[in-house]
């Protein structure tokens, strides 16, 4: 029983590591846009979405878009749109 649990845990850890390794790195454009947005939206995030990070923070910011500062709105509008795998870029 213990060996089965250890084997299952090891297999799960290996699968998670492989999944993370296959995730594509963000493009330099995306990284620059994120940094600019984090800088422009820092105060809005603290006031409107305290304690939230990652996707929860972005969702909170979208839900409060009418309350965001203009600089934050501008920075969010410049974020490159992520296309689903297989979708062709705009021509």
C-alpha positions in Angstrom: 0.0 0.0 0.0 2.8 2.4 0.9 4.7 1.6 -2.3 1.5 2.2 -4.4 1.1 5.6 -2.7 4.7 6.6 -3.3 4.6 5.4 -6.9 1.4 7.4 -7.5 2.8 10.5 -5.9 6.0 10.3 -7.9 4.1 9.8 -11.2 1.9 12.8 -10.4 4.9 15.0 -9.6 6.6 13.9 -12.9 3.5 14.6 -14.9 3.2 18.1 -13.4 6.8 18.8 -14.1 6.4 17.7 -17.7 3.3 19.8 -18.2 5.1 22.9 -16.9 8.0 22.3 -19.2 5.7 22.2 -22.2 4.0 25.5 -21.5 5.3 28.1 -23.9 7.2 31.1 -22.5 5.5 34.5 -23.0 6.8 36.5 -26.0 9.0 39.6 -25.3 6.0 41.7 -26.4 3.7 40.1 -23.8 6.3 40.4 -21.1 6.8 44.1 -21.8 3.1 44.7 -21.9 2.6 42.9 -18.6 5.3 44.9 -16.9 3.9 48.2 -18.2 0.4 47.1 -17.0 1.6 46.1 -13.6 3.3 49.4 -13.2 0.4 51.5 -14.4 -2.2 49.5 -12.5 -0.4 49.0 -9.2 -2.5 51.5 -7.2 -5.7 50.3 -8.8 -4.9 46.7 -7.9 -4.2 47.6 -4.3 -7.4 49.6 -3.9 -9.8 47.5 -6.0 -8.4 43.9 -5.8 -6.4 43.6 -2.6 -4.9 40.1 -2.0 -5.7 38.8 -5.5 -3.1 37.6 -7.9 -2.8 36.0 -11.3 -6.1 35.3 -13.1 -8.2 36.3 -10.1 -6.5 39.7 -10.2 -7.1 40.1 -13.9 -10.7 39.1 -13.5 -11.2 41.5 -10.7 -9.6 44.3 -12.7 -12.0 43.6 -15.6 -15.0 43.5 -13.3 -14.0 46.9 -12.0 -12.9 48.4 -15.3 -15.2 51.4 -14.8 -13.3 52.4 -11.7 -9.7 52.0 -13.1 -7.4 55.0 -13.6 -7.0 56.1 -17.2 -3.3 55.0 -17.3 -4.3 51.5 -16.2 -7.1 51.3 -18.8 -4.6 52.4 -21.5 -2.0 49.8 -20.4 -4.6 47.0 -20.3 -5.8 48.0 -23.8 -2.2 47.5 -25.1 -2.0 43.9 -23.8 -1.6 41.6 -26.8 -4.6 39.3 -27.2 -3.7 35.6 -26.6 -5.0 33.4 -29.4 -6.2 29.9 -28.7 -3.8 27.2 -30.1 -4.4 26.8 -33.8 -6.0 30.2 -34.4 -4.3 32.1 -37.2 -2.9 35.6 -36.4 -4.9 38.6 -37.9 -3.8 39.5 -41.4 
